[in-house]
Amino acid sequence: MRRTRPKPEATEAASPTPWRADAAPERASVAGTQLIGKAFALLDAIGAAPGLVTVPQLVKATGWPRATLYRILQAITAHGFVRFDPVAQGYTLGYRFLELAQNVWAAPDLAAVASVELQRLRDATGETAYLAVPSEASVVALGKFESPHDRRSSARLGVSKPMHCTSQGKAILAHLGAAEAARLLGPGPYERFTEHTITDPARLGAQLAVIRARGYAIDDEEIVLGTRCVGAAVLRGRDAVAAISVAGPAYRLTPERVEQLGPEIALAARNIGLKLRASGGAAGIASPNAHPHDDRAAFYGAHPSWDAAGRRLLWVDRLGPSLYATGETLEAWHPEPAAPIDALVAAPDGVRLALGGGLLRLQGDALAASGRAPAGLTALAAAPDGRLWSVCVTEAGSAIAPFEADRPSTPLLTLPGAASALAWSPGGDRLYVADRKRGTIHVVASATGRARLLARIPGGSGEPAGLAVDAEDRLWVALYDGWALARLDEDGDFERVVPLPVPRPTALAFGGPELSTLFVTTARIGLARDVQDNAPLSGRLLVVDAGVAGWASR
């Protein structure tokens, strides 16, 4: 049986229509509850009115005696559901509805988290930006930032719209299983609203596959003629918990412009999902507390590496420059020359430090020169077999190669850009490479040297500054200027987000007994004063209970 729905409201601004009490939604009556039913009917009538409603208007609209009206109005006003304006002598809905509305959605901070991205989209496009959540086979608008244009999309909050013909609904449907989508929509054909509405289930299914692949959906005048919109789903893990969209008249949102806006809206939706998880608003996303290891603060903490032989974590203040050891006692070295520290690694055959074009080796309690470092060295990492690997940035790009002091080695491959972090998988078959400025993470097959793009981190989520791999073969990323760490799944999507009390995590490493502790270095250089005031732990070494252990090279 085909579902029937009320026709959608016009999107463009229109002249106001006369208010009628019978325009409010009908409610089924229950025997013996006539007075309660009248109270709800009165709330519906007041809420449906375009402005203040006077008692004479309510008497005319309802046909009820004044005494009955006054008695009900007095009760619902006392509870805050209706407000009385003594100057205009009229009634309107009360603020109590705003309080209760915050509990309609299970994650109360969704609208607040989304507001920054919605406002940015409205300002960037000049069109109305919306937030909606799924409700069975419909989507319900929770928030919006309206376009400054006179002719604009003007859908009201709280209004339900069908999924099959809206960009928000189709974006959500694309992330549901085929069985769940079929359950929600029914067998079809679906209800037609305009000549462009897709009513055939097979045709809609084909479009959902395209939406899932490209990350955004388009409503091409499918629910209101003359209106186009483009939307994307907000994901919690793999589940679509909401959707955002930008809508406007078709003559401004041309097909070409809609295609250009699609990736931007998909990026905004991904940012909202990340922020929602980081705020703890999504169930099932752990947010373990990060606490400082000690009182030492660096200008730019970097290169943490677990020294298994010494049972201590080594890390540096890159700009200090200083080398710190965190074990049973706190130790520090100030290497010469006083140049930025480019790399540090604690390998099975010893600890190496690169700075000023030279290499130093930590021997006992002293640093000793041990050769020259290759030009452009930005990172060192120990493979599972104990061999060292390096990344060196040249004019040709980032050369990934076995590390050989004082002599060049043949690169496994060269990637474009300036890579700044390396991490090996526990099995040694994959090497992860991060380019912080490009926001990319590549995974390289060590046997063939072939690379593929694993993830492109959205700019609003931070920059991939550091990498570590846990014993479950999942990649962890330090999100510089993102106030968080992220654990990626095998597809490169955010699987878990750990919020941090500082904006600039620079690198991370597993260490401690059983390698069960995640250490995070951070930076405080370049932070604005207000950020420093709100992030006093910036520059400190942080300790995070990740709930998973790391692995060690042999």
BELHU-V261649 format. One record per backbone hydrogen bond with DSSP energy under -0.5 kcal/mol. NH is the residue of the N-H (numbers start at 0). CO is the residue of the C=O. Records with the same first field share a line. If there is no record, write none. Layout:
NH=CO  CO
This chain:
22=19
23=20
32=29
36=32
37=33
38=34
39=35
40=36
41=37
42=38
43=39
44=40
45=41
46=42
47=43
48=44  45
52=90
57=53
58=54
59=55
60=56
61=57
62=58
68=64
69=65
70=66
71=67
72=68
73=69
74=70
75=71
76=72
77=73
78=74
79=76
80=75
81=75
82=91
84=89
85=83
88=84
89=84
90=52
91=82
93=80
95=79
96=93
97=94
98=94
99=95
100=96
101=97  98
102=99
103=100
104=100
107=105
109=106
112=108
113=109
114=110
115=111
116=112
117=113
118=114
119=115
120=116
121=117
122=118
123=119
124=120
125=121
127=246
128=144
129=244
130=142
131=242
132=139
134=137
137=134
138=160
139=132
140=158
141=130
142=130
144=128
148=125
151=149
152=246
153=10
157=140
158=155
160=138
162=136
164=161
165=162
169=165
170=166
171=167
172=168
173=169
174=171
175=172
180=176
181=177
182=178
183=179
184=180
185=181
188=198
189=198
193=221
195=220
196=193
198=196
200=198
203=199
204=200
205=201
206=202
207=203
208=204
209=205
210=206
211=207
212=208
213=209
214=210
216=230
218=228
219=217
220=218  226
226=223
227=247
228=218
229=245
230=216
231=243
233=241
234=232
235=238
236=234
237=235
238=235
240=233  238
241=233
242=131
243=231
244=129
245=229
246=127
247=227
249=225
251=248
252=248
253=251
257=253
258=254
259=255
260=256
261=257
262=258
263=259
264=260
265=261
266=262
267=263
268=264
269=265
270=266
271=267
272=268
273=269
274=270
275=271
276=272
277=273
278=274
279=276
280=275
281=275
282=280
284=281
285=283
290=542
292=540
297=538
300=521
301=315
304=313
306=304  311
307=305
310=306
311=306
312=325
313=304
314=323
315=301
316=321
317=299  315
319=316
320=316
321=316
322=332
323=314
324=330
325=312
326=324  328
330=324  328
332=322
334=332
338=336
340=317
341=339  353
342=353
344=351
346=344  349
349=346
350=361
351=344
352=359
353=342
354=357
355=339
357=354
358=370
359=352
360=367
361=350
362=360  365
363=361
365=362
367=360
369=358
372=356
376=373
377=390
378=390
380=388
382=386
385=382
388=380
389=400
390=378
391=398
392=375
393=391  396
396=393
397=414
398=391  396
399=397  412
400=389  398
401=409
402=387
403=401
405=371
406=403
411=399
412=399
414=397
418=416
419=433
420=433
422=431
424=429
427=424
430=443
431=422
432=441
433=420
434=439
435=433
438=434
439=434
440=454
441=432
442=451
443=430
444=449
445=428  443
448=444
451=442
453=440  451
454=440
456=438  454
460=457
461=458
462=479
464=462  477
465=477
467=475
469=473
470=548
472=469
475=467
476=485
477=465
478=476  483
479=462  477
480=502
481=478  502
482=502
483=478
484=497
485=476
486=495
487=474  485
488=492
491=488
494=486
495=486
497=484
498=496
499=482
505=520
506=520
508=518
510=516
514=511
515=512
516=510
517=543
518=508  516
519=541
520=506
522=503
523=298
524=298
526=523
531=527
532=528
533=529
534=530
537=534
539=536
540=295
541=519  539
542=290
543=517
544=288
545=543
549=514
553=383
